Each structure stands twice: as structure tokens, then as C-alpha cells.
Amino acid sequence: MEQYDITIIGAGPAGLSCAIHVGAPGIRVLVLEKMDEPGKKLLLAGTGQCNITHAGEMRDFLSRYGDHGKWLKPALFSFTNKALLAFFEERGLPMIAEENGKVFPQTRQSADVLAVLLEECKTRGVEIRCSEPVTGITPDAEGFQIATAPATYRSTFVVITTGGASYPKTGSTGDGFKFAAALGQPVTETAPALTPLLIRNFPFAALAGISFEQMPFTVWRAGKKVGDYKGDVLFTHLGVSGPCILDASRHIQPDDIIRLSFAGAVKREEFTADLSRRVQENRTWNVSTILAAYPIPERLNRKLLKLSDIPDDLKCNHFSAEQRTRLVTNCTEFPLTVTAPGGYAVAMATRGGVALDGVDMKTMESKLVPNLYFAGEVLDIDGDTGGYNLQAAFSTGYLAAQGIRKRREEKSQLPGE
């Protein structure tokens, strides 16, 4: 049975980050990867361009992880976005920031990011074994026994960095949740996150591809407003997507109603008053001509008129109060009923995971099982789109490495060690 100092399960960003920062001469580090190649999900990041992090101050990151930003703070501040960019730039891969704050490698290739990580692992003597899925982790007096199909390994420390359950074709199938639960580690309910929304009887399928910048929308559940958002929205063939929808999807449930304001950041009462004024001043115009004056795409205008039961040639002097009410509602609060958020096959991340109250936020070590660590998306952490999840993966992987280094130093100072 081969003996390692540290065994990391999962060769994604968190696992490779941990391996790099814990690897050193005289320390045997093993990374076990179930797929035939490491970093398969990383290669898909940012549509293959790798939106690796976000520009700005780290204090601004904290609000991007919902209620868990405070827990993540030690990791984010121990390995910041600037430290992450410096790591790659020092190894010959410069980064560029877009106006919206998203940061990409200058080459726009996720493969180049992965290549740097793998080369650094090689430099630090990290051993990566692919096509070797872990089947079980058993604690013993000397650490852990890690079973795979072809072998069993002994390791003093174990780090679980298996990711979540999104994009299962890349190997993220929720294995880490099962390992954690089997070891007695609490795991919260999991679900797809950062995913498009499927809409019941979606009326805009023919308009798929139309996007809206900074569209306000609200989310309603059982007659009560539960969310208020503003951001970019995209029509798909089956519903809605876009950065703001993806971010909001973490908090949206089947049968929720989202109300879109195609008229922009204007209150219903204000839109009603403005529309009434225009209609009154132009009694002989078509209602369609009045609507065309608003910043709504022409094809959508025609669809909204049809859904409001307003003929294209209806004159303003025949525009009834009932028709006006329907049009105002459709322009400012168009209701869409959510069938369900998209599944794991299309979700960018996983909501839920290894419960944070069972993990030391300063070291990433389990509070229940000594020498067991977690990093990356296997934890109950999911951030907004824009590079926040990759930053969390690299940062938690780094902090786990520092926690292990500290633990090893403590052990070496014990009598008889």
C-alpha cells in the first residue's frame, strides 16, 4: 500500500491550487482524478475562455456569495484576485480585465490556464493519477485509507475537491457529497445553481436571442414578492437566461412567477401616466406607433400588442381602458411562471454542499474528522457569475494547503516526532 503525505481527490481548480501550494521537496502529494484528464470542467469556464476572477477590491467580493461571503472571507483575503493574477503572470500567462470587471487570460484559452497549473504541479513533484475514481475513504489511526478500483493508498491528510454536481459529463457528479456524508460530515440540500429558467408556456420562444441590458424584474412566490433584481436578461427557446437570471436562479423555485419590466427602470404608475399622456396627445395615431417610442425591441413590441389583444391598426381614440391596463402590465410586469430552473446538465454551479458549520473557515479542515479538508465547490458555496466561483475555488484550495502546512509543522514539533 503506497503511502502519501497528502491525497487530494479531484483535479479541478481547487484541487490543483491546493496541490501546488502544499507541494514541496520531501512531501508526497497525490491527486486522484476520476476522468481521463484533469480540469475538464475548468476547460469549459467562460465558454472555454476562462473567466478566472473579477477585478476590484476583495471586500466587494463578499456580497457575491449570498449569506456565505463572511465565512469565505479568510480564504478570499489569504489568496486574493491580485495574488491569483500574479501567479499566472509570473508563469508567462498575462491576464486582461474587461470593462465589466471580468478577468480572462490574454489568450482567451482555458487550456492555457490548465497548462500552467499542471506544469506547476509537475515542478513541485505532485503526482496526478487520472482515470482512477475513488470508491471509499476510511479513517484509521495513521490517517486515511483511500480506495480506488486498482489500488488502495494510505495518506496522512485528505483533501476533498471533487466539485459539485453541475456539468456531470466533466466528472462533477456529487461524489464529494457522498464521501463527506460517509465520514459523518453534514451536507446541506443540493440543487442546480447559475442556471437558465424554464418557463411554462413561454410566449417568446420565437424571439430567442433577444437580450436586454439592465432589465428590472421581480420574483413572486405564493402572492408575495421574494426578490428584486436588475441586470442583463436573455430570451432562450425555452425560457430566460442571461447573467442576472443565472445569479437569481439560486433563489428561484418551481411555480415562482418572475415579472419582467420591458419598459426599463420605470414604475408601473409612471409608465401608465406617460402612456396616457402620449395617447391623449396623439388621438389619431396607432397605438403601435405610440409603443414604438419606448425602448422596446420592435419584434417584442408587436408580440406585446398581440398578447394584449390590441390590433396593429388600433387608433388611440379607440384604445379602451381594459386594453390599456393589459398593455401596461405586459410592458412593466410581464408575468412568467417558472416550470423549473435548468438541471445540472446546464447549470454552471451547485447550490448547497458540505455544510460550512462543520468546516473551519480559517483552515478548511473538518471540525469533526481530523486531517480531513475541503475546498472548492464541494462546499456549500456558490457565487455570482463573473469569475467569483473560480476565485473561491483557488482561494479555498490555497487556504487548505496553508492549513495542512501548519498542521504538519505542529506535528513535527511534538515529542517523538
C-alpha positions, 0 to 999 in steps of 0.5 A: 500500500503506497503511502502519501503525505497528502491525497487530494481527490479531484483535479479541478481548480481547487484541487490543483491550487491546493496541490501546488501550494502544499507541494514541496521537496520531501512531501508526497502529494497525490491527486486522484482524478476520476476522468481521463484528464484533469480540469475538464470542467475548468476547460469549459469556464467562460465558454472555454475562455476562462473567466478566472476572477473579477477585478476590484477590491476583495471586500466587494467580493463578499456580497457575491456569495449570498449569506456565505461571503463572511465565512469565505472571507479568510480564504478570499483575503489569504489568496486574493484576485491580485495574488491569483493574477500574479501567479499566472503572470509570473508563469508567462500567462498575462491576464486582461480585465474587461470593462465589466470587471471580468478577468480572462487570460490574454489568450482567451484559452482555458487550456492555457490556464490548465497548462500552467497549473499542471506544469506547476504541479509537475515542478513541485513533484505532485503526482496526478493519477487520472482515470482512477475514481475513488470508491471509499475513504476510511479513517484509521489511526495513521490517517486515511485509507483511500480506495480506488478500483486498482489500488488502495493508498494510505495518506496522512491528510485528505483533501476533498475537491471533487466539485459539485454536481453541475456539468456531470459529463466533466466528472462533477457528479456529487461524489464529494457529497457522498464521501463527506456524508460517509465520514459523518460530515453534514451536507446541506440540500443540493440543487442546480445553481447559475442556471437558465429558467424554464418557463411554462408556456413561454410566449417568446420562444420565437424571439430567442436571442433577444437580450436586454441590458439592465432589465428590472424584474421581480420574483413572486412566490405564493402572492408575495414578492421574494426578490428584486433584481436588475441586470442583463436578461436573455430570451432562450427557446425555452425560457430566460437566461442571461447573467442576472437570471443565472445569479437569481436562479439560486433563489428561484423555485418551481411555480415562482412567477418572475415579472419582467419590466420591458419598459426599463427602470420605470414604475408601473404608475409612471409608465401608465401616466406617460402612456396616457399622456402620449395617447391623449396627445396623439388621438389619431395615431396607432397605438403601435406607433405610440409603443414604438417610442419606448425602448422596446425591441420592435419584434417584442413590441408587436408580440406585446400588442398581440398578447394584449389583444390590441390590433396593429391598426388600433387608433388611440381614440379607440384604445379602451381602458381594459386594453390599456391596463393589459398593455401596461402590465405586459410592458412593466410586469410581464408575468412568467411562471417558472416550470423549473430552473435548468438541471445540472446538465446546464447549470454552471454551479451547485447550490448547497454542499458540505455544510460550512458549520462543520468546516473551519473557515480559517483552515478548511479542515473538518471540525469533526474528522481530523486531517480531513479538508475541503475546498472548492465547490464541494462546499456549500458555496456558490457565487455570482457569475463573473469569475467569483466561483473560480476565485473561491475555488483557488482561494479555498484550495490555497487556504487548505494547503496553508492549513495542512502546512501548519498542521504538519509543522505542529506535528513535527514539533511534538515529542517523538516526532 
